[in-house]
Amino acid sequence: MFESLANWLVFDLLSIAKDSQLGGSLQFFVMDITKIFFMLVLIIYLMGLFRSFVSPEKVRSYIQGKSKFTARIMAILLGAVTPFCSCSSVPLFIGFVEAGIPLGVTFSFLIASPMINEIAVVMLIGIVGWKIAILYVLSGLVVAFVGGMIIERFKPERWVEDYVWKIQMGQAPTIEADNSLNARHRYAYAEVKEIVGRIWKWVILGVGLGALFHGYFPEEWATSLSDKNNFLAVPMSVLIGVPLYSNAVGVIPLAEAMLLKGVAIGTTLAFMMSIAAISLPEIMILRKVIKWQALALFTAIVTVSIIFVGWFFNIIT
């Protein structure tokens, strides 16, 4: 229905030629804007209801006291399904440290949480299909698991800010004393207003860039990026993606445009993952609790891991 709406508005109402670059860009923009905001409201509301049952304190208590392997698996799975943004990194990091959870496990959570964004996964299924969505999730799980293990080898405890070890994190506040269905509805509705209000600009920016890419991206560039044997394409896409300020939701339209242009799946996934997992806001927030050495190690390991994931999927697809 979103494609039909876009076709009617651009090609019929505005009478823009279908085979023109402008027509292709505007049709993509209208279709994705309506589709993404519809899915955003629906999915954020549903995840808000889920969030009303799960607090950061509960996440911490689930992991505390488990063996290192079990704790890492649980941390990654919780990071994948809990809708915590990078703003939750500081209290969660402090809470994990205070609970005695190994830092390698904590870093696995920090990698998985922004990378495997449940809203992005659902939108990926609706936009580019379940196969690519599964590849995206599997990639994030592997990077989170391996990345946390490697970081742990470097003894990152020495690079945690001193004040973090002294903080005792109390019980996280509950969402409301009232646990009725109506209270949970109010919380979910507030989540929609807060999250959409925070990211709508980045969604429009992402869709706009995707539309420009879709309509005006030089064919020779797309051809070079579509070559699975071009091993430089993946590192280039990651290096471009790392400093960009966006999130998984905002970058999905651009990833969709890249795939429609024929860019290799591994290259596209690597670009998307680099933006989601190593965003500038998360780096700035993490700097409050870890020193530059740990931050550089975290960024380097995740970057290299994503590059290898991109190469791997370019080979198998």
LINHUPE-V642803 format. One record per residue. RES is the residue in one letter. SS is DSSP state (@ for helix, = for strand, . for the rest). OMEGA is omega in degrees with one decimal (none if undefined). NEAR is the number of other C-alpha atoms within 10 Angstrom. Layout:
res	ss	omega	near
RES	SS	OMEGA	NEAR
RES	SS	OMEGA	NEAR
This chain:
res	ss	omega	near
M	.	179.4	9
F	@	176.8	17
E	@	178.9	15
S	@	177.5	10
L	@	-179.5	14
A	@	178.5	21
N	@	-179.2	23
W	@	-176.2	14
L	@	-173.6	17
V	@	-172.3	23
F	@	-178.3	17
D	@	-176.0	12
L	@	-178.9	10
L	.	176.9	11
S	.	176.4	12
I	.	-175.4	18
A	.	-178.2	13
K	.	-175.2	16
D	.	179.4	9
S	.	177.5	12
Q	@	178.7	17
L	@	179.6	18
G	@	179.2	19
G	@	-179.8	21
S	@	-178.9	23
L	@	178.7	24
Q	@	177.7	26
F	@	-177.4	25
F	@	-178.4	24
V	@	-178.5	20
M	@	-176.1	21
D	@	178.9	26
I	@	-178.9	18
T	@	-178.2	16
K	@	-175.5	17
I	@	-179.0	23
F	@	174.4	15
F	@	-178.8	12
M	@	178.3	16
L	@	-178.2	22
V	@	-177.9	17
L	@	-174.6	14
I	@	179.7	18
I	@	177.5	23
Y	@	179.7	21
L	@	178.7	17
M	@	174.7	18
G	@	175.4	22
L	@	177.5	20
F	@	-178.9	16
R	@	-179.2	21
S	.	178.2	18
F	.	-173.4	12
V	.	178.0	15
S	.	174.6	18
P	@	178.6	20
E	@	178.0	18
K	@	177.5	13
V	@	179.6	18
R	@	-176.3	20
S	@	178.1	14
Y	@	-173.5	14
I	@	-174.1	23
Q	.	174.8	17
G	.	179.3	13
K	.	173.5	13
S	.	-174.7	12
K	@	-179.7	15
F	@	179.7	12
T	@	179.6	13
A	@	179.9	21
R	@	178.5	25
I	@	179.7	19
M	@	-179.9	19
A	@	-179.7	26
I	@	-179.6	28
L	@	177.2	18
L	@	176.5	19
G	@	-178.8	27
A	@	-173.1	25
V	@	179.9	17
T	.	-175.7	21
P	.	178.1	21
F	.	178.2	20
C	.	-178.9	15
S	@	177.8	21
C	@	179.4	12
S	@	-174.2	15
S	@	-175.2	22
V	@	-180.0	18
P	@	178.5	15
L	@	178.7	21
F	@	179.8	22
I	@	179.9	19
G	@	178.8	25
F	@	179.0	23
V	@	-178.4	22
E	@	-179.2	18
A	.	178.7	16
G	.	178.3	11
I	.	-178.7	21
P	.	-177.4	19
L	@	177.4	20
G	@	176.8	25
V	@	178.9	28
T	@	179.0	25
F	@	175.5	25
S	@	176.8	30
F	@	-177.6	29
L	@	176.8	28
I	@	-174.9	28
A	@	-171.2	30
S	@	179.3	30
P	@	-175.1	28
M	@	-178.4	30
I	.	-179.2	28
N	.	-174.0	25
E	@	177.1	23
I	@	179.1	20
A	@	-179.2	25
V	@	179.5	23
V	@	178.8	16
M	@	176.8	23
L	@	178.8	23
I	@	-178.4	14
G	@	-173.6	14
I	@	-173.9	17
V	@	173.4	16
G	.	-174.0	13
W	@	-178.7	15
K	@	179.2	10
I	@	177.6	17
A	@	178.0	20
I	@	176.9	14
L	@	179.8	16
Y	@	-179.2	23
V	@	-179.8	17
L	@	178.7	14
S	@	180.0	25
G	@	178.7	25
L	@	-179.4	24
V	@	-179.3	17
V	@	180.0	26
A	@	-177.9	32
F	@	-177.0	22
V	@	-179.2	16
G	@	178.2	27
G	@	179.1	27
M	@	-179.4	18
I	@	179.0	17
I	@	-179.4	20
E	@	-179.8	18
R	@	-176.5	9
F	.	179.4	13
K	.	-173.6	12
P	@	179.3	20
E	@	-177.4	16
R	@	-177.3	12
W	@	174.9	15
V	=	-179.8	20
E	.	-173.4	14
D	@	-175.2	13
Y	@	-178.7	9
V	@	-178.6	18
W	@	-176.0	13
K	@	-176.0	11
I	.	173.1	12
Q	.	-177.9	12
M	.	178.7	16
G	.	179.5	9
Q	.	176.9	11
A	.	-178.8	12
P	.	177.6	10
T	.	-175.9	14
I	.	178.0	15
E	.	174.9	12
A	.	179.4	8
D	.	-179.8	10
N	.	180.0	12
S	.	178.7	9
L	@	179.3	10
N	@	178.0	10
A	@	178.7	16
R	@	175.2	20
H	@	178.7	16
R	@	178.7	15
Y	@	-179.4	19
A	@	178.5	21
Y	@	177.3	17
A	@	176.6	15
E	@	179.1	21
V	@	-179.2	21
K	@	-175.5	14
E	@	-175.3	11
I	@	178.5	14
V	@	178.5	17
G	@	-178.8	10
R	@	-171.2	11
I	@	-173.8	15
W	@	179.4	15
K	@	-178.1	13
W	@	174.9	17
V	@	179.1	25
I	@	177.7	18
L	@	179.6	17
G	@	178.6	25
V	@	179.1	29
G	@	177.1	21
L	@	177.8	20
G	@	179.3	26
A	@	176.8	27
L	@	177.7	20
F	@	-177.6	21
H	@	-174.8	26
G	@	-169.5	21
Y	@	-178.2	14
F	.	-177.4	16
P	.	-176.8	11
E	@	-178.4	11
E	@	176.0	9
W	@	179.0	11
A	@	179.3	18
T	@	179.9	13
S	@	179.3	16
L	@	180.0	25
S	@	-179.9	22
D	.	-178.3	15
K	.	-177.8	22
N	.	177.7	13
N	.	-173.9	14
F	@	178.7	15
L	@	-177.0	14
A	@	-178.7	24
V	@	177.5	26
P	@	179.0	20
M	@	-179.1	15
S	@	179.4	21
V	@	179.9	24
L	@	176.4	16
I	@	-174.8	13
G	@	-174.4	23
V	@	-175.8	21
P	.	-177.2	13
L	.	-178.2	15
Y	.	179.0	16
S	.	175.0	23
N	.	-175.5	28
A	@	-179.3	27
V	@	-177.7	25
G	@	-175.7	26
V	@	-178.6	26
I	@	178.4	26
P	@	178.4	31
L	@	176.7	24
A	@	177.7	27
E	@	178.6	22
A	@	177.9	23
M	@	179.5	24
L	@	179.4	19
L	@	177.0	14
K	.	177.9	20
G	.	177.5	17
V	.	-176.8	22
A	.	-176.3	28
I	@	-178.9	25
G	@	178.4	29
T	@	179.7	34
T	@	179.5	26
L	@	179.7	28
A	@	178.1	31
F	@	-178.5	28
M	@	-178.1	27
M	@	-179.3	31
S	@	178.4	28
I	@	-175.9	26
A	@	-170.9	29
A	@	-174.8	30
I	.	-178.6	25
S	.	179.9	23
L	@	178.5	18
P	@	-179.1	14
E	@	178.8	20
I	@	-179.7	19
M	@	179.8	12
I	@	-179.4	15
L	@	178.7	20
R	.	179.9	17
K	.	-175.3	14
V	.	177.5	22
I	=	-178.4	21
K	.	-174.8	16
W	@	179.9	15
Q	@	179.4	13
A	@	-179.8	21
L	@	178.0	18
A	@	178.4	11
L	@	178.6	16
F	@	-178.3	21
T	@	-177.6	19
A	@	-177.8	14
I	@	179.3	17
V	@	179.4	23
T	@	179.6	24
V	@	179.3	16
S	@	179.9	21
I	@	178.2	29
I	@	179.0	27
F	@	177.1	18
V	@	178.4	25
G	@	176.6	28
W	@	-177.7	24
F	@	-177.4	14
F	@	173.4	18
N	@	180.0	22
I	@	-173.0	13
I	@	-178.3	9
T	.	none	9
